[in-house]
Amino acid sequence: MQAISSVTNEPPLQPLCIISSRKQAVNKSGATEVFLSLAEADEIEENLDVFVCVYCREPPGMDHGVMLTCTSCGAMACYGQDGDCIQPKADVAFDPSAFVCPVCMQRSGRRWNYIASDIVKHLINPAVSVNPVLLVTAFFDRPGYFGPLLSTQMHAEYDLVPYLINHVDVHLTVEGTGRRLATSTKQAREWLKSQECLNPAMLLVIEAHSDPLTGHLSYRRNKQQKSLVASAREVASMLLSDIYNDLPRMSGLRGLVLHEQVLKQLVYEKRFNFIVGFVASGVVPPMVGIPLLTCICALYLKHKQILDAVVQAFGADSNCLKTVGVHLTYHDLVGKIQQHAYVRGNMGRAWGIMFQCPNIECSGCSADVRPRKHKTHDTYRFRCDACHYRTKEYIGMPAWIELVGTEPPVYRYPLLVNGEEATRYFIGKLELVEWEKVEDREA
């Protein structure tokens, strides 16, 4: 079983001046060529170590003027000639040695004293609005799948403002986390304090096995190779150290991604604004990775509402909601804690839920229950392969299940109904009959 959450062991990232380098050449007609043969590349190999513009990724040369360095973040931009990313503005004094890049100017509310090209205006829009974010990823045993995927995407999104993202990656091993984690969390906490005026956000992603009976997460092994488990609260507290106690005082978005169902308390205590988990008992990371990544980008980069981000990202992925389902715990707009699962229906799940057998004496499991949908109505009849009983009538959708999306149909339901798991709702409540007819067994 997999779970997902995040923190960073590395020191805060420093501003980067050079994002990438690319060599250009000029052919016989004088046109610029980006692609070179090996022979041509050998001729210019000694000039490969050049600075490049952070926007157009081109080095200085015949088609460019000079490279300006931002005095605030260290980013470099080409300036001076036609086609450069930064152009002088007529009748406006400009000191190249005091250059401040478009992103830093806009984030500080100042007007540009130069002209920025269209490509610059397009690229800086996301960078101007993002908040600093502390990304903490932890994985148990095998290298994580979602942590590296998320880190790559987030660093790419923060490409123009790399100093606003801090990533801590924790490997939960036989020895535990050790001194390295204490050092990393101390550095991360200091980084958060340095960004306090910018309303920093935090995302914790934990990829670990979990106990199918309790949902508790594995965080290390003992010498006998037995997995040691603890609740999500305990593992999150261990991974974040002193940052965990600071969470209720943070005003920025705080998220947790993992697999465990009893998580309301962490949201109630304002440790996290939202927690994303998965309804299935076993989760294949590649199945949830892409929609989860889309959801997180919508929350942290586009500042969408939590519910909208989850429904749109996972609702568009039919395979994920049909086989796994998403469990969301969050504060709604009026401050009330909501906790629901989002699923899609399929042949084996009535309204997306794997109900247990309605027979109170049945010893089978939900996998033994075979729902059969009515040909013309959204009603189901249930048959159990374990006890050989079926419901006498077709059953309508309970009132606590909501249809929140129609194309494709997405259902929402609470994980607990009247204090019990939603999957147990029909136990002892429906009239049952034995399989007496051949058509029943063939249905």
Protein Blocks (a to p, Z undefined) as FASTA:
>chain_A
ZZdddddfbdcddddfbfbdcdddddfkopacfbdcfklmmmmmmmmmccddfklopacd
fkbccddddfknopacdehiahiabdcdehiacdfklcccfklmmmnopacfbdcdfklm
mmmmmmmmpccdddddddehiacfklmmmmmmmmmmmmmmmmlpccddddddfklnojml
mmmmmmmmmmmmmmmmnopaddddddddddfklopacfbdcfkopacdddfklmmmmmnm
mmmmmmmmpcbdcddddddfblmlmmmnomafbdcddfbfbdcfklmmmmmmmmmmmmmm
nopafklmmmmmmmmmmklmmmnopadddddfkopacddddddddfklgghiacddfblk
bcbdfklpccdddfkbccdddddfklopacfbdcdddfkbccfbfbdcdddddfbgghia
fklmmgopaccdddfbfklmmZZ
